[in-house]
Amino acid sequence: TKTEYVLSKQLLRSGTSIGANTEEAIGAQSTKDFLAKISIAYKEARETLYWLRLLNDSQIIAQEQYKDLSKDLDQILKILGKIQITLKRKLDRVNS
């Protein structure tokens, strides 16, 4: 259906953006630039979780698939969130 196509396309876009922004962060010019890219990756992961929930709520994907993917996304969010916290603290110490 058209709804399935639109939701799946959005999920694909935001999901692949997580990796693309993380890869850009690896090539960052500075810690501040790295943090900015990781922050974008975190936001994209949040968005991906949103699209995944819509796919689940629309019963377009199986419940088990939703559980597995959302568990993976939760782990990604925890990792990216921890990186952000650590870098913000580092930058605060440097700027103090």
C-alpha positions as CSV (number, residue, x, y, z in Angstrom):
1,T,0.0,0.0,0.0
2,K,1.0,3.6,-0.3
3,T,1.1,4.1,3.5
4,E,3.5,1.1,3.8
5,Y,5.7,2.6,1.1
6,V,5.8,6.0,2.6
7,L,6.6,4.7,6.2
8,S,9.2,2.2,4.9
9,K,10.9,4.9,2.8
10,Q,11.1,7.2,5.8
11,L,12.4,4.4,8.0
12,L,15.1,3.6,5.4
13,R,16.1,7.3,5.1
14,S,16.5,8.0,8.8
15,G,18.0,4.5,9.5
16,T,20.7,4.9,7.0
17,S,21.4,8.4,8.1
18,I,22.4,7.1,11.6
19,G,25.4,5.3,10.0
20,A,26.2,8.1,7.5
21,N,26.4,10.7,10.3
22,T,28.4,8.4,12.5
23,E,30.8,7.9,9.6
24,E,31.0,11.7,9.1
25,A,31.8,12.1,12.9
26,I,34.7,9.7,12.5
27,G,36.2,12.2,10.0
28,A,35.4,15.3,12.0
29,Q,37.8,18.2,12.1
30,S,37.4,18.8,15.9
31,T,35.8,17.4,19.0
32,K,33.0,20.0,18.6
33,D,32.4,18.9,15.0
34,F,32.4,15.2,16.1
35,L,29.8,16.0,18.8
36,A,27.6,17.8,16.3
37,K,27.7,14.8,13.9
38,I,27.0,12.3,16.7
39,S,24.1,14.5,17.9
40,I,22.6,14.4,14.4
41,A,23.0,10.6,14.4
42,Y,21.2,10.4,17.8
43,K,18.3,12.5,16.4
44,E,18.1,10.3,13.4
45,A,18.0,7.2,15.6
46,R,15.1,8.8,17.5
47,E,13.3,9.5,14.3
48,T,13.9,5.9,13.1
49,L,12.3,4.6,16.3
50,Y,9.3,6.8,15.6
51,W,8.9,5.4,12.0
52,L,9.4,1.9,13.4
53,R,6.6,2.5,15.9
54,L,4.3,3.7,13.2
55,L,5.0,0.6,11.1
56,N,4.3,-1.5,14.1
57,D,1.1,0.4,15.0
58,S,-0.1,0.0,11.4
59,Q,0.6,-3.7,11.6
60,I,2.9,-3.5,8.6
61,I,5.7,-5.3,10.3
62,A,5.5,-8.3,12.6
63,Q,5.5,-7.7,16.4
64,E,8.7,-9.9,16.8
65,Q,10.5,-7.9,14.1
66,Y,9.4,-4.7,15.8
67,K,10.7,-5.9,19.2
68,D,14.1,-6.9,17.7
69,L,14.6,-3.7,15.8
70,S,13.5,-1.4,18.6
71,K,15.8,-3.3,21.0
72,D,18.7,-2.6,18.6
73,L,17.7,1.0,18.3
74,D,17.6,1.4,22.0
75,Q,21.2,0.1,22.2
76,I,22.3,2.5,19.5
77,L,20.6,5.4,21.3
78,K,22.3,4.5,24.6
79,I,25.7,4.4,22.9
80,L,25.2,7.7,21.0
81,G,23.7,9.3,24.1
82,K,26.7,8.3,26.2
83,I,29.1,9.6,23.6
84,Q,27.3,12.9,23.7
85,I,27.4,13.2,27.5
86,T,31.1,12.3,27.7
87,L,32.0,14.8,25.0
88,K,29.9,17.6,26.4
89,R,31.7,17.1,29.8
90,K,35.1,17.1,28.1
91,L,34.3,20.3,26.2
92,D,32.9,21.9,29.4
93,R,36.2,21.1,31.2
94,V,38.3,22.5,28.3
95,N,36.2,25.6,28.2
96,S,36.2,26.2,32.0
